[in-house]
């Protein structure tokens, strides 16, 4: 018996592979797990039906929700003051995405785990109830805002409640442990303090609430042009899927259900958002509304938190994949603070606003954003393939470069209104300064050749 155990023991893992913090029970179980890594196909193929269902349901329900929204008047009406689109545009696209997303999660309960070990309690993936409950809170809150309007404080309170559901079910309660435990040996007398369970739980709770609130609002602010938020999130979901599959392939099978859950969540998110984007691309026939944008942010937040439970490197990689929405929101808050305005006041210089003010068309602005999102996704995936210390160094370089670039491009200090044509616009057309663009409504930028108009459902 002892010889059999020795033959099946896991070899020591290098710093480049995952080294999860295991309980004594899991450590004993790890002795019986196979040592051969899985291929990406072996990890992904059992769960691909989640993508099929999520895509099909969203694609089928989006036109139906458009008709429902039109019938009940849940629409974005044009006006002569700020909006120039000629016909009302329906909301409730987010409801279609939510139904597709949750149907994808539901079908996963009938699939087999990619790695099954004797004595495990189930052969099916277990989707945590708290993830579904938190998503329902977010969707109800967003739908309420789309129909009746709610204050920013109510939104943040609802997002915090969704985060508390995650913590109640154990999602993210150890997210700071992979960071604090290695520091314990370097801090001397402070080691006992930071390794106390209450400190780990308290710090993890703050991190989880912060990530959920930040991601929900970042996606909401990103929803400023037709097809922008949906397409960017689709690219982010692809990046998350690559990271999740790689994590499951090299993980050794100790956390098979967690590995499966990450892959399932990425597939369900990807299927729902890709099915919606064709209806939302410029010119949009339906908007996702706050219902959809906050749901996408919440889904991404759950993925980031679940990555962070493994190792700090995975958390950094997930944040790089989600970097474009985070960067835009961080710059908005920094810009308001630098210019002496309340951080929750309306902003007129989001990244997509500035591209439009520089003369890019709506579609070109969206495509540029897609390209940036793809660049961040590739960088995030690359970070999981290198050692943690190098990943941290790469993260610092990326973050520092972005800060300097944003400052030099004038994204921190507001320019006064009425100050001549923006960069990229010239001639005798009507130039619109970035300081005079209304956020989240309609942009009309004229030059010698054309008039570009776009609608948006983003509201701060």
N, C-alpha and C positions, 0 to 999 in steps of 0.2 A: 504493500500500500504506500509506504514512504517513497519507494522508488518511482511509483507511478506519479506521485505528487511532484517529485523533483523533475520528472520529464515534462510536466505540463506547467512548470513555474514560468512566469513572465521574466524575460531577461531585463537587466537594468536598462532604463530608458535614458537616452541622451537628452541634452538640453533642448534639442531641436524637435523633440517629440512631446506629446502631451503628457503631463505628470499630474493628474488630478489628485486632490486631497481626499483620501479614502477613509471611511470609517473602518474599525476593526473587522466588522462583518464583511464589508466589501473587499478588504484586503485578503481575508481568507478565501473569499469567492474567486478573487483574481488568480489564485494558484491553479485553478482548474480551467482557466480560459485559454483558448488557442492563441499562439503567438503570431501566427501568420496574418499580416495586414490584409484587409479586404480591398478589392478594386472599387473604383467609382461606380462601375456598372452594378456590382453586387450590392452596394449601398442604395443606389438610386432606384433601380428597377422595381423593387417591391412596392414603392410608394408613388410611382408615376401616375397611377390612376387618380390620385388626389388632384393633380394638375388637370387631368381630363375633365373631371366633374366640376371643379371650380371654374374652369374656362367656359364650359358648356352652359352652366347655370347662369353665370353672369352675362354671357353673350345673348342668351335667350331672354333674360329678364330686363335687360337695359331698355329695349324699345317699349316693353310693357310699362316699366316705371316712368318712362317719358310720357306715355299716354295718361297714366294715373296722375302725374304731377300737373299736366296740362288741364285735366278735368277738374282737379281740386284747387287749381290756382297757385300751386307751389312753383312759381316761375320767377325769373328775373325780368322784370318789365323794363322796356326802354324808356328813356325820358329825354327831353330836349335840352336839359341842363348839362348832364355829364355823359350820357350814353348815346351812342349813335347806331347801335344795332337796330334793325328795322322790325324784327319780330321777337316776341317773348321766347326765352330759352328756359326749358324745364330744369328743375333740380331733381333730386332723388336718385341720381346715378350712384351715389354712395350706398343706398339701400340695396341696389342690385349687386354691388360688389360685396357687401356684407353677406347677403344670402349665398352668393357663390363661394365666398370664403368659408362660411360655416358648413356648407354642404361638402366642401372638400375635406374639412376636418372630420365630418361625420362618416364619410366613406372610409377614412383611414382606420376606423375601428373594426373594419372587416378584413383588414390586410394582415399579413404575417410580418413579424419583425425580421430584419435583415440578418440578425444573428440570435439564435435561440440556444440557451444553455439548460442542461438538466437542473430541475429544481426551481426554475424561475416561475413566478406566480402567474404569468400570462404569456401567451404567444402573440398577442395583439398590442400595438402601440396604445398607450394611455395618454389621451389629451387631457391636460389638467383643467378642471372645472373653472379655476380662477381666470384662465386666459379667456375662455368664452364669456364668463360673467363680466370681466373687465371690458371686453369688446362691446357687450350689450350696453353697458353704462355709457361708453363713448358714443355709440350709435344713437342711443336715445337722446343724449345731450346734443349731438350734432343735428339730429332731426328737429329737435325743439328749436334750435337756433335757426335752422333753415326756414321753419314755418313761422315762429313767433319772435325770434331774436332774443338772445340772452347776453348778459354782461360778461366781460372778460373774467371777472372774479368768479362767477358761477362756472364758467368753463374750466378754470384752473381747479376749482374745488371738485368738479366731476372727474377731472383727469387724476387728481390725487386719490379720489375714492377708487378709481380703477386700479391704481398702483397698490393701494392697500389690499385689494382683493388678491393681487399676485402674492404679496407678502404673507397674507393669511394662509395661502395654500403652499407656501414654501418656495415660491419662485423668487430667486434673487436674495434670499436671506443670508447667503454666504458669498455674495458677490465681491466683498472686499477681502475675504480670507486669502485668496491667492496673492494679493498685494501685501497684506499686513504680515502674514506668516514669515516670508523671507526677510522682512525688515526686523523681526524680533531679535535675531542674533546679532544685529548691528547697533541696537539702541540701548544695550545695557540694562539699567534699571527701569527704563520705560517699556521693556519687552513684555513684562507681566500685564501692564495696563492695556496695551494694544492687542494682546492676544486673548483677553478676557472675552467670553462668549457674548456678554451683554454689549461690549463695545463693538464687536464684529456685527452683531445684529442691528444695533443702532445706526452704525455707519452705513451698513448695507441698506437699511430702510431709507435713509436719506438719499443714497445714490439711486435706488430704484424709483422713488418718487420724482427725483430730479430728472432722470432719463425719460420717464413717461411724459412728464409735463413738457420737457424740452422738445422731444420728438413730435408730440401731437401738435404743438404750436409751430414747430419748424415746417412740418408738412402743410399745415394750414396756411402759413405765410407763403409757401412755395406755390400754392394754387392761385397764381395770378394771371396765367395766360392759358388759352385753349391747349390742352394736351401736355402742359408743362409738368404738373405734379404727377400725373399718371405715368408719363413716359420715364421721368426721372426715377420714380419709385420702382418701375419695372426693371430698370437697370440695377438699382440697389438690390432688389430681390434676387436677381441673377448672381450678384456678388455674394449675397448671403448664402445662396444655394451652393456655390462653389466652396465657400468656407465650411459650411455645415457638412457637406459630403466628405471633404478632406478630413475634417475632425472625426467623423464616424469611421472613416477608413483606417486611420492611424491610432485610434483610441484604445484598441485592445479589447473592446467589448464590455468594459466594466460598467459603463453607463449606457447600455444599449437603448433603453427607452428614451433617455434624454437625447441621444444621438438621433434616434428616429424622429422624435418630436421636432427637433430643429429642422430636419429635412422636410417634414410634413408642413410645418408652418411656412417655410420658404416657398414650397411648391404651391400651396393654397393661395398665398399672397400673389405669387407670380401669375397664376392662372386667372385670378380675379381681375387684376389690374391690366393685364394684356388684353383681355376680352373687352374691357371698357374703353381703352384708349382710342380705337377707331371711331367710336361715337363722339369722343370728346376732342379729337384733333381738329385744328382750325380748318374750316369754321365749325364750331361745336354745335351739335344738336341737343346736347344734354350736359349739364354740369354735375359734378360729384357733390358739390356743396360741402359744408362743414362735416356732414355725416361721413362722406368719403375721405376727405383729407385727414381728419383726425383719426379715422379707422386705420388708414395707411400708416400714420405716425405711430399709433399704438402698436400695430403689428411689428413695425421696425424696432420699436423700443423693446418689445418682448424678445426679439431675436438678439439684440445687443446685450440685454441682461443675461440671457441664457449662454451667450458666448463668454461673458465675463465670469460666469460661475466656474469655468474651467481653468483659465489662466489669464493673467493680465495681458499677455500678448494677443489673445483672441479678442479681448475687449477693445484694445487699441485698433486691431484690424477691422472689427465691425464698425467702430466709430469713423474710421477712414472711409469705409464703403459708404457710410451715410453722411459724408463730410459736406456735400454741397448744401443740403438744407440747413445743417448746423452752422455752416459758415455764413450763409445769408442771414440767418436769425441773429447770430452773434454780432455781425457787422451792424445790423439794425439797432440792437441795444447799445452797442458802443457808440454809434453815430448820435443817437439821441442823448446819451450821457455827455459826450464831448460837447455837443451843441446846447447843453443846458435845458433839454426838454424831458418831460416824463418818459420813462422807458417804455410805457405801454401806450404812448400816444401814436396817432396815425403817422406812418412813414411814407415818404414819396420817392425813395431812392433805393429800393430793393434792386438786386442784381439785374433782374429782367427789365425793370423800369429803366435802368441806365442804358442797357443795350438798345432798347427801343428809342430812347432819347438820342442815341448816337446814330440813328438812321437805319438800324436793322429792321427788317420786316418781322412780323410775328413768327412766321415759320423759321426764319433764320435764327431768331433769338432762341426759340425752342430747341433747334438743332444744336446750337452752340452749348446750351445747357445740357443736352444729351451727351455731347462730347465730353464735357467736364465731368459729368456723373460717371461716364464710362472710364475716364482716366482715374478717378478716385476708386472705383470698384477694382480696377486692375492693381492699383497700389495696395489696396486692402488685402486682396488675395495674395499678393507677393509677400506681404508681411508675415503671413502664417507659415511661409516656407523657410524663414530664416530664424536664427536664434533670438531669444527674447531681448537680450541687450542690444542687438543690432536693430530689432524692430522698434525699440524705444528711441534709439538714435534717429532712425528714419522718420518716425513720427514727429520728433522735435524739428527736424529739418523741414518737413512738409508744413507743419504748423507755422514755423517762423517765416518761411517763404511766403505763405499765404497772407500773413499779417502785413509784411512789408509791401507785397504787391497790392493789397487792398488800399493801403495808405497812399501809395504812389498814384494809384488810379483815381483817387479822389472819392473813395467810397466811405470815408470816415467823416470828413468835414463837408457840411452841406454848402452848396453854392447858392448865392442869392438869386431870387427869381428875377426874370426880365433882363438877364445879363447877356443877351445875344445868342446866336445859334450854338447848340451843343456840338461837341466834336462829332464829326461824321456827317453833319448837315451843313449845307452851304447854299449859295445861290439866293434866289428871291423867294424861296418857299417860306412858309410860316414855321418858324423854329419854336420849339417848346422846350424850355429849360426843365431839367429834371426836378427842380424845386416846385414847378407848377403842375406836375403830373399828379393826378389824383390816384391814390393807391387802390388797387383792386377794382377798378371800374372799367373805363374804356379809354383807349389811347388813340389819338388821331395825329399822325405825324405827316406833314406834307413836305414834298420837295418838288423839283422841277418836273419829275416824271410821273409821280404817283401819289395817291393818298392811301395810307395804310391804316386800317381800323381793326381793332380787336376787342373782343369782349372778355370779361373776366367775372368770376364769381367770388373772388377773394375779398374778405372783409376783415379788417383788423379790429 
